[in-house]
Amino acid sequence: MALLGLGLAPLCLWVLNKMPDRAFCDYDETPGAECASPRFFPGRHGIPLGLFLALCGALLFGRYGWHPVLVPLLLLTACLGMIALSDLKFAIIPDELLIFGGICGFFVALHNAIGSQLLWGWILPFLGAPLGAGLVLLLNLLGRLLYKRDAVGMGDLKLLAVCGLALGPGGIVIGGLLGVLSAGVVFAILMLTKKMKPDQYYPFGPWLVLGTMLTLCFRSGIDRLVAWYLSLL
């Protein structure tokens, strides 16, 4: 699975470079020279993406083994890796990648629903999508109250809805919190070292991707940790 992840990295770069220029700018903007292909390169972008996919592939295989759900999970991981690269470089999450990620997430949610023995369990896995979108709306409300502006963009809302399909309602809360906490720690360090200003925009999508993958790969351990913490209260 690690070798498969490494092998997917060049394919992901090819997809990113073949996508239309307009995918990497806002709807009301005209693509500039920075959006022209090639946008992503094997050394600068392919190596970290390959390492990310290799690690996630190995961890997902360790959790699920040779299970059919591993296929949409690996494809979703590749899609999330491309989304993180796009958001880091262009501060844009292309709709084309979100649609593909949503299809992968749907099949993961369908697998979780089929595995449930309860009627409510057939519906529950799909509720992660609206809950994920709701979490972003809550963050935006807090941003409006504290800073008089949106804290995250609409791309992040759609991204967390996609992740919610794969994680389910309980998992998306954990993944969202992990993303917010990891971003908060890094942003605080950047501001303390004066490498980032308090009002400076910084992409949030990669941290949502990180929180999602941590939850997908370590969900059992996270659930045990949460149960242990709640038992102390």
Residue, then its C-alpha position, 0 to 999 in steps of 0.5 A: m500500500a505504501l508503494l501504491g501511494l508513492g505510485l499515485a503521486p505522479l498520477c495526481l500531479w498529472v491530473l492537477n496539471k491537466m485541469p483547466d486554468r479556471a479551476f485554480c481561481d475564483y469564479d469571478e476572476t480571469p486565470g492569470a499566468e500563475c494558473a497556467s500548466p505546469r503548476f505542480f512539479p515532481g520535486r517540490h510537490g510530488i515528493p511530499l505528496g508521495l510520502f503523504l500517500a504512502l504513509c496514509g496507504a500503509l495506515l489505512f491498510g493496517r486498519y482495514g486490510w484487504h477490504p473493498v472499502l479500501v479502494p474508495l478510501l485510497l482514492l479519497t486520500a489521493c483526492l485530499g492530497m491534491i486538494a491540500l496542494s491546490d489550497l496551499k499554492f492557490a488558496i483554491i479548492p477546485d470543484e472538480l476535486l470536490i465532486f470526485g472526493g464526494i463520490c469516493g466519500f459516498f461509497v465509504a458512507l454506503h459501506n458504513a450504512i450497509g454494515s449497520q444492523l439498525l434502520w437509523g444506522w442506514i441514514l446516520p453515515f450520510l449525516g456527516a456531510p451536513l454536519g461537516a458543513g454546519l461546523v464550517l458555518l459555526l466557525n464563520l459565525l465565530g469569525r464574524l463575531l470576533y474579527k468581523r469577517d469569515a474565518v473560512g471559505m466556501g471551499d472549506l465548507k464543501l471540503l468538510a462536507v465531503c470529509g463528513l461522508a467518509l467519517g460519519p457524524g461522530g468522525i467529522v466532529i473529531g476530524g474537524l476538531l483535530g484540524v482546528l487544533s493543529a491549525g491553531v498550534v501552527f498559526a500561533i507558532l507562526m505569529l509568535t515567530k512573526k512569520m504570520k500576521p494576525d490578519q493574514y490569510y492562510p489556507f485552512g484546507p490542508w489542516l482539515v485534510l490532516g484532521t480527516m486522515l488522522t481520524l480515518c487512520f486512528r479512529s479506534g485509538i481516538d475513540r478509546l482515548v475519548a472514552w478514557y477522558l470522559s470516564l475521568l469527568 
